[in-house]
Amino acid sequence: MTVNTLAIVGTGIMGMGIAQIAAQAGIQVLLYDAKAGAAEQGRASLQGTLEKLAAKGKFTADELQATLNNLTVIQELSQIATAEIVVEAIIENLDIKKQLFAQLEEVVNTDAILATNTSSLSVTAIAADCDHPERVAGFHFFNPVPLMKIVEIIPGISTQHSVVEVLTDLAKRMGHLGVVAKDTPGFIVNHAGRAYSTESLKILGEGIANFEQIDRILRDGAGFRMGPFELMDLTGVDVSHPVMESIYEQYYQEARYRPHPLTRQMLVGKKLGRKVGEGFYHYENGQKLPVDSAQNQSSKALVSDATITSVWIGADLAEDKTQLVDYLNNRGVLIDNNEKSSSDSLVLLAIYGEDTTNAAIRYHVDPKQAVAIDMLTDLTKHRTLMPSLVTQEQFVAQAYTLFSSTGNKDSDSSKADMQDTGSATLIAESTGFVAQRVVAMVINLGCDIAMQGIATPEDIDNAVKLGLGYPYGPISWGDHLGASRVLLILERIYALTGDPRYRPSPWLQRRAKLAVSLFTQQTTY
């Protein structure tokens, strides 16, 4: 099918975003909204935006005029009869959408495609009462549409494959990547995004670190664009918490998607985030105010001229020990190479999926001397340290001073393996560090989505990177860190906690044990 005319029903932010990229692609766009004057207002607002972009040199005057010429406001639903594709972008209410699709079927040609921009409703349910459910599909864009270059294409249980092909080609024509997903709760992006916020909330609820520390670790150390609590404040708890509950219930209370009572409490208490001036953070004129918590103050107070006699290193991975030895050597710190640590040595444990107490017992060292360090994150930007329940303050101070300082004792910076301008965060004992827990859960959930056949590993990766802005897609992230390391984190956390949310996906387990890429798919016979 060659798409010459596309109709948009619902001219809010999403509808007009889709209209913009379609019009810029040379497609005639019909704009309809049931609310009187809404379509005219949407077009006028878009014209203002486009004129500002043209003034900045984003495109020429001729391109601006051509785009505007492709946008036509219509007053009656019957006027969409000439459209080859209709995209619905109205309220997320199943009954209202079904009523609209029944109306559309009375107007459009029998070969016209009906697409829904739903983010959370079943495409099959929307199409269930249609006379021709085979032409109905999901076409889910992300806000802001012109910048978020991804669209999920979701066939319902009756959708013809040719419809998926047409929508995939249309997405490409409009400058977006179309990824095909099964009609399952959350599709790809909203499904994959469950791990980031829910695990961070669980860590906060356990008192491992405060929300600002968790944000800093995940943003500065793990490389996320925004911390989870910054993100929830931006999105709004009134938006994010209902999605958490919805997906949890739609998957019959699967433990991996378990929400947290805190965001329900914040929702009830109207602490919704940036738009009301208070969420996890406080805001003035839309700007986040700095957080200076007691935990941060107590950490800063540890920075001292504490003398470090020597450091004994225990590491789960040989490369981690090498990196730490280089770091210490570059700072002139003596390495304790004895089989058993000296009584005055700081014991530094580079561990995965474990707390410091259990690791100290496993390494046969005194937990009173032990501080664990997370080697999963970028140590040039941020370090996370975890004392045991009984670590003596002198050793906590030594570790914090050592890893919160910047620069290098060696005047020749070329000799430094870990030049940095970063900082350190002290956290309470956790079964697995903050970043280890969150990143491993993100990867594990991506693997589980692949195992369920919701989308191909490549589409999962692209959808998450483009739709959520993560530094890696979950599949490539697992390959980058090493599937065996991710598996080790999850296996240990699961063994120590017994919580089924941490059970490793069979997709991850098989590929880690075979030492093959997480993109490896099973041959179908």
MARRO-248564 format. One line per 8 residues: for each residue x, z, y of C-alpha. Coordinates in Angstrom, 2 decimals. Layout:
BEGIN
X/Z/Y | ...
This chain:
BEGIN
0.00/0.00/0.00 | 1.21/-0.86/3.51 | 0.14/1.90/5.86 | -0.88/0.49/9.24 | -3.38/3.13/10.31 | -3.29/6.86/9.65 | -5.95/9.36/10.71 | -5.22/12.98/11.57
-8.10/15.45/11.26 | -7.17/18.63/13.08 | -5.06/18.28/16.22 | -3.36/21.65/16.37 | 0.41/22.15/16.25 | 0.77/20.79/12.72 | -1.61/17.88/13.15 | 0.03/16.70/16.35
3.49/17.12/14.83 | 2.52/14.76/12.01 | 0.89/12.43/14.54 | 4.12/12.29/16.55 | 6.41/11.22/13.73 | 3.84/8.72/12.44 | 3.39/7.15/15.88 | 7.15/7.01/16.38
7.37/5.16/13.06 | 5.11/2.41/14.41 | 1.90/3.53/12.69 | -1.43/3.48/14.48 | -2.66/7.10/14.55 | -6.30/8.10/15.01 | -6.74/11.65/16.32 | -9.90/13.58/15.49
-10.85/17.21/15.93 | -14.29/18.76/15.43 | -13.74/20.94/18.51 | -14.77/19.07/21.64 | -11.80/18.11/23.80 | -9.19/19.37/21.33 | -7.92/15.91/20.36 | -7.57/14.88/24.02
-5.74/18.13/24.76 | -3.44/17.64/21.75 | -2.55/14.11/22.83 | -1.92/15.17/26.43 | 0.33/18.01/25.30 | 2.28/15.69/23.01 | 2.63/13.13/25.81 | 4.14/15.82/28.04
6.62/16.78/25.34 | 7.60/13.17/24.70 | 8.07/12.48/28.42 | 10.43/15.47/28.69 | 12.41/14.20/25.70 | 12.58/10.72/27.22 | 13.85/12.22/30.48 | 16.67/13.83/28.50
17.58/10.46/27.02 | 16.26/11.13/23.53 | 14.59/7.70/23.55 | 13.90/4.86/25.97 | 10.90/4.32/28.25 | 9.81/1.43/26.03 | 9.96/3.63/22.93 | 7.94/6.29/24.73
5.25/3.83/25.70 | 5.12/2.30/22.22 | 4.64/5.76/20.70 | 1.87/6.67/23.15 | 0.16/3.32/22.49 | -0.02/4.27/18.81 | -2.03/7.44/19.53 | -5.79/6.97/19.83
-8.34/9.75/20.27 | -11.63/9.20/18.46 | -14.87/11.09/18.99 | -16.68/10.57/15.68 | -15.44/11.14/12.14 | -16.98/7.79/11.18 | -14.34/6.05/13.33 | -11.61/6.81/10.77
-13.09/4.22/8.39 | -10.20/1.80/8.99 | -7.46/4.29/8.07 | -5.51/3.72/4.86 | -4.54/7.41/4.80 | -6.26/10.48/6.23 | -4.21/13.66/6.67 | -6.20/16.87/7.01
-4.54/19.66/9.03 | -7.33/22.16/9.62 | -7.80/25.87/8.90 | -6.51/27.24/5.55 | -9.95/27.84/4.09 | -10.83/26.27/0.75 | -14.58/25.95/1.34 | -14.12/24.34/4.77
-11.55/21.90/3.43 | -13.82/20.92/0.53 | -16.68/20.28/2.95 | -14.42/18.08/5.07 | -13.23/16.04/2.07 | -16.84/15.43/1.05 | -17.49/14.09/4.55 | -14.37/11.93/4.46
-15.41/10.30/1.19 | -18.61/9.11/2.84 | -16.61/7.37/5.58 | -13.35/5.91/4.25 | -12.79/2.98/1.92 | -12.63/3.68/-1.80 | -8.90/2.92/-1.90 | -8.00/5.17/1.05
-5.77/8.16/0.33 | -6.94/11.64/1.35 | -4.07/14.05/1.96 | -4.12/17.75/2.76 | -1.43/19.59/4.71 | -2.34/22.84/2.96 | 0.52/25.31/2.57 | -1.07/27.68/0.09
-4.28/26.30/-1.42 | -4.60/24.43/-4.68 | -4.78/20.66/-4.21 | -6.77/20.44/-7.44 | -9.32/22.91/-6.06 | -9.64/20.97/-2.80 | -10.23/17.73/-4.75 | -12.47/19.26/-7.42
-15.81/18.18/-5.93 | -14.63/14.79/-4.67 | -16.08/11.64/-6.19 | -12.54/10.25/-6.38 | -10.14/13.19/-6.93 | -7.54/10.70/-8.13 | -6.78/9.72/-4.51 | -6.34/13.28/-3.19
-2.86/14.82/-2.82 | -1.00/17.46/-0.88 | 1.21/16.31/2.00 | 2.69/19.57/3.24 | 4.85/19.44/6.37 | 6.68/22.33/8.04 | 6.63/23.51/11.63 | 7.99/22.10/13.88
7.28/18.84/12.09 | 9.66/16.55/14.04 | 12.62/18.86/13.36 | 11.84/20.00/9.81 | 12.76/16.85/7.91 | 11.04/17.80/4.67 | 7.54/17.27/3.28 | 6.16/18.45/-0.06
4.06/15.90/-1.93 | 1.72/17.61/-4.37 | -0.39/15.71/-6.89 | -3.48/17.50/-8.12 | -4.43/17.46/-11.77 | -6.26/14.11/-11.31 | -4.05/12.44/-8.70 | -2.85/8.93/-9.53
0.91/8.38/-9.54 | 0.54/5.46/-7.13 | -0.74/7.92/-4.49 | 2.45/9.98/-4.84 | 4.54/6.81/-4.47 | 2.72/5.76/-1.29 | 3.13/9.21/0.28 | 6.80/9.36/-0.70
7.43/5.98/0.95 | 5.42/7.06/4.00 | 7.48/10.24/4.36 | 10.69/8.19/4.32 | 9.28/5.77/6.89 | 8.54/8.74/9.17 | 12.10/10.02/8.81 | 11.37/12.82/6.34
12.44/13.55/2.79 | 9.48/13.70/0.43 | 9.89/16.06/-2.52 | 7.33/16.08/-5.32 | 6.03/19.43/-6.55 | 3.50/20.58/-9.11 | 0.24/21.99/-7.81 | 1.32/25.63/-8.23
1.10/28.64/-5.86 | 3.53/28.19/-2.97 | 4.62/24.74/-4.22 | 8.43/24.72/-3.75 | 9.40/26.19/-0.37 | 6.91/29.05/-0.03 | 7.50/29.87/-3.70 | 11.29/29.88/-3.45
11.16/31.91/-0.24 | 9.64/34.93/-1.98 | 13.00/36.32/-3.10 | 14.58/36.66/0.34 | 12.01/38.87/2.02 | 10.70/40.87/-0.94 | 14.15/41.89/-2.23 | 15.30/42.80/1.28
12.21/44.96/1.73 | 12.90/46.65/-1.60 | 16.48/47.41/-0.51 | 15.17/48.83/2.78 | 12.58/50.91/0.92 | 15.28/52.38/-1.31 | 17.20/53.59/1.75 | 20.30/51.55/0.88
20.72/50.38/4.48 | 18.58/50.03/7.58 | 16.92/46.74/8.49 | 19.54/45.83/11.10 | 22.38/46.40/8.62 | 20.64/44.30/5.97 | 20.12/41.50/8.50 | 23.78/41.63/9.51
25.05/41.56/5.93 | 22.88/38.61/4.97 | 23.41/36.69/8.20 | 27.12/37.31/8.79 | 28.31/37.81/5.23 | 26.02/35.65/3.09 | 25.49/32.92/5.70 | 21.71/32.95/6.16
20.63/31.56/9.54 | 18.51/34.63/10.27 | 18.26/38.04/8.66 | 15.04/38.65/6.68 | 13.69/41.18/9.19 | 14.51/38.95/12.16 | 12.68/36.18/10.31 | 9.61/38.29/9.53
9.44/39.37/13.18 | 9.61/35.73/14.24 | 6.99/34.56/11.74 | 4.78/37.60/12.24 | 3.91/40.21/9.62 | 0.30/39.06/9.88 | 1.47/35.71/8.48 | 4.23/36.75/6.07
2.59/39.71/4.33 | -0.64/37.90/3.32 | 1.50/35.10/1.84 | 3.47/37.66/-0.18 | 0.25/39.19/-1.49 | -1.35/35.81/-2.17 | 1.50/34.43/-4.27 | 1.89/37.75/-6.11
-1.81/37.72/-7.06 | -1.90/33.99/-7.86 | 0.93/34.51/-10.34 | -1.00/37.37/-11.96 | 1.25/40.09/-10.49 | 4.54/38.63/-11.66 | 7.20/41.24/-10.82 | 9.52/38.72/-9.13
7.00/38.27/-6.30 | 6.07/41.94/-5.80 | 5.36/42.69/-2.09 | 6.31/45.97/-0.44 | 3.96/48.62/1.01 | 5.94/48.71/4.26 | 4.73/45.35/5.54 | 1.14/46.25/4.62
1.58/49.42/6.69 | 3.03/47.44/9.60 | 0.13/44.99/9.39 | -2.41/47.81/9.57 | -0.44/49.44/12.41 | -0.32/46.14/14.33 | 3.49/46.07/14.49 | 3.44/42.36/13.87
6.76/41.27/15.32 | 8.03/39.39/18.36 | 4.62/38.17/19.54 | 3.41/41.74/20.19 | 6.75/43.15/21.32 | 7.37/45.29/18.26 | 7.97/44.71/14.58 | 11.13/45.79/12.81
12.86/45.32/16.17 | 11.64/45.91/19.71 | 11.37/43.04/22.21 | 11.22/42.65/25.97 | 10.18/39.29/27.39 | 10.62/37.83/23.92 | 14.23/39.01/23.65 | 15.33/41.33/20.85
16.62/44.70/22.04 | 19.82/46.07/20.46 | 19.58/48.61/17.66 | 21.85/51.63/17.79 | 20.78/53.67/14.79 | 22.20/56.94/13.50 | 23.57/55.08/10.47 | 25.51/52.68/12.69
26.83/55.53/14.83 | 28.01/57.52/11.80 | 29.85/54.45/10.48 | 31.61/53.89/13.82 | 32.69/57.54/13.87 | 34.68/56.96/10.67 | 37.11/54.56/12.35 | 40.27/56.58/12.70
43.99/56.56/12.27 | 43.54/57.90/8.75 | 46.71/57.39/6.76 | 46.21/55.27/3.66 | 48.73/56.40/1.07 | 47.97/53.62/-1.40 | 45.11/51.61/-2.85 | 44.29/51.18/-6.54
42.22/48.07/-7.28 | 39.74/47.53/-10.06 | 38.12/44.09/-10.11 | 35.65/42.39/-12.44 | 37.14/38.99/-11.60 | 40.86/38.17/-11.40 | 40.43/36.02/-8.28 | 38.85/38.94/-6.45
41.82/41.17/-7.21 | 44.21/38.48/-5.97 | 42.30/38.16/-2.71 | 42.27/41.92/-2.15 | 45.98/42.26/-2.96 | 46.75/39.55/-0.38 | 44.56/41.31/2.17 | 46.29/44.65/1.63
49.79/43.14/1.56 | 49.14/41.37/4.86 | 48.29/44.75/6.36 | 51.29/46.52/4.91 | 49.22/48.70/2.60 | 50.90/49.99/-0.57 | 49.27/48.87/-3.85 | 48.95/51.50/-6.56
49.82/49.47/-9.68 | 49.69/52.38/-12.11 | 47.37/52.04/-15.09 | 45.53/55.10/-13.85 | 45.07/55.70/-10.13 | 47.06/58.40/-8.37 | 45.11/61.39/-7.11 | 45.71/60.45/-3.47
44.98/56.70/-3.81 | 41.88/55.07/-2.45 | 40.16/53.46/-5.44 | 38.74/50.08/-4.45 | 36.31/48.51/-6.91 | 35.28/44.85/-6.66 | 32.16/44.90/-8.84 | 28.98/42.96/-9.53
25.44/44.17/-10.20 | 26.46/47.80/-10.47 | 26.64/50.97/-8.39 | 29.92/52.70/-7.62 | 29.26/55.64/-9.92 | 28.74/53.51/-13.01 | 31.66/51.28/-12.09 | 33.99/54.26/-11.63
33.04/55.56/-15.06 | 33.57/52.11/-16.56 | 37.03/51.83/-14.96 | 37.92/55.44/-15.92 | 38.68/56.46/-12.34 | 37.59/59.45/-10.28 | 34.32/58.59/-8.46 | 35.39/61.01/-5.70
38.08/58.50/-4.71 | 36.03/55.35/-5.24 | 34.60/52.86/-2.76 | 33.18/49.54/-3.99 | 33.43/46.29/-2.05 | 31.21/43.20/-2.30 | 33.32/40.11/-2.99 | 30.33/37.76/-3.17
30.17/37.28/0.60 | 32.52/35.71/3.14 | 35.04/38.49/3.73 | 36.47/36.73/6.79 | 33.17/37.40/8.55 | 31.77/40.60/7.06 | 32.57/43.21/4.42 | 30.13/45.52/2.67
31.43/48.84/1.34 | 29.64/51.24/-1.00 | 30.96/54.75/-1.68 | 29.72/56.68/-4.69 | 27.40/59.63/-4.38 | 30.42/61.98/-4.44 | 33.17/59.95/-2.72 | 35.19/62.25/-0.47
34.94/61.49/3.24 | 38.68/60.90/3.60 | 38.48/57.95/1.18 | 35.31/56.60/2.82 | 37.11/56.75/6.19 | 40.19/55.01/4.75 | 38.11/52.15/3.30 | 36.03/51.73/6.42
39.05/51.79/8.71 | 40.86/49.28/6.51 | 38.01/46.77/6.34 | 36.39/47.21/9.74 | 39.63/46.50/11.58 | 40.48/42.97/12.68 | 43.70/41.06/12.83 | 46.77/41.32/10.67
49.87/43.48/10.69 | 51.96/40.43/9.86 | 52.83/38.71/13.13 | 52.91/35.35/11.36 | 49.18/34.59/11.11 | 49.89/31.68/8.77 | 50.72/34.23/6.08 | 47.28/35.83/6.27
44.82/34.94/3.58 | 41.97/36.76/5.30 | 42.21/36.34/9.05 | 38.95/37.56/10.53 | 36.95/38.68/13.50 | 34.40/40.32/11.24 | 33.17/43.83/10.67 | 32.20/46.14/7.85
28.98/47.87/6.84 | 28.76/51.04/4.79 | 25.72/51.23/2.54 | 24.35/53.89/0.24 | 24.74/53.47/-3.50 | 22.79/50.54/-4.80 | 22.60/48.90/-8.19 | 24.24/45.77/-6.86
25.11/45.26/-3.20 | 22.66/43.98/-0.59 | 23.92/40.38/-0.65 | 24.39/40.36/-4.43 | 20.80/41.42/-5.02 | 19.25/39.03/-2.53 | 21.37/35.96/-3.27 | 21.11/36.42/-7.05
17.33/36.70/-6.75 | 17.17/33.53/-4.60 | 19.21/31.62/-7.19 | 17.32/33.07/-10.14 | 13.95/32.16/-8.63 | 15.16/28.62/-7.92 | 16.22/28.35/-11.58 | 12.83/29.61/-12.70
11.05/27.04/-10.54 | 13.17/24.36/-12.22 | 12.39/25.78/-15.67 | 8.66/25.64/-14.92 | 9.05/21.97/-14.04 | 7.53/22.50/-10.60 | 10.13/20.10/-9.18 | 13.48/18.61/-10.10
16.57/20.76/-9.41 | 17.61/18.27/-6.71 | 14.21/18.43/-4.99 | 14.19/22.24/-5.18 | 17.62/22.35/-3.57 | 16.75/19.90/-0.79 | 13.38/21.51/-0.08 | 14.86/24.98/0.27
17.79/23.89/2.42 | 15.62/21.84/4.77 | 12.50/24.01/4.64 | 14.10/27.46/4.81 | 17.48/26.76/6.38 | 19.48/28.56/3.69 | 23.23/27.81/3.63 | 22.79/26.27/0.17
19.88/25.26/-1.99 | 19.42/27.82/-4.80 | 20.71/25.50/-7.54 | 23.86/24.40/-5.71 | 24.41/27.98/-4.54 | 24.49/29.10/-8.15 | 27.05/26.40/-8.94 | 29.09/27.34/-5.88
29.27/31.04/-6.80 | 29.44/30.39/-10.53 | 26.42/30.76/-12.78 | 28.22/33.32/-14.95 | 28.80/35.58/-11.94 | 25.14/35.35/-10.89 | 24.08/36.06/-14.46 | 26.37/39.10/-14.59
24.75/40.54/-11.46 | 21.24/40.11/-12.81 | 22.02/41.33/-16.33 | 23.59/44.53/-15.03 | 20.83/45.25/-12.52 | 18.18/44.60/-15.16 | 19.97/46.83/-17.68 | 20.42/49.68/-15.20
16.96/49.55/-13.57 | 14.71/48.18/-16.30 | 12.77/46.37/-13.56 | 11.49/43.01/-14.90 | 11.89/41.38/-11.48 | 15.62/41.14/-12.25 | 15.36/39.52/-15.68 | 17.54/36.40/-15.68
15.80/33.05/-15.99 | 16.48/31.29/-19.30 | 17.46/28.25/-17.21 | 20.28/30.29/-15.67 | 21.25/32.01/-18.92 | 21.70/28.83/-20.98 | 23.71/26.98/-18.36 | 25.91/29.98/-17.57
26.72/30.48/-21.26 | 27.43/26.79/-21.77 | 29.49/26.67/-18.55 | 27.57/23.64/-17.25 | 26.03/22.93/-13.84 | 22.66/24.49/-13.02 | 21.50/20.94/-12.21 | 21.81/20.05/-15.92
18.40/19.09/-17.28 | 17.17/19.12/-20.86 | 16.85/15.69/-22.46 | 13.23/14.94/-23.25 | 12.58/13.43/-26.68
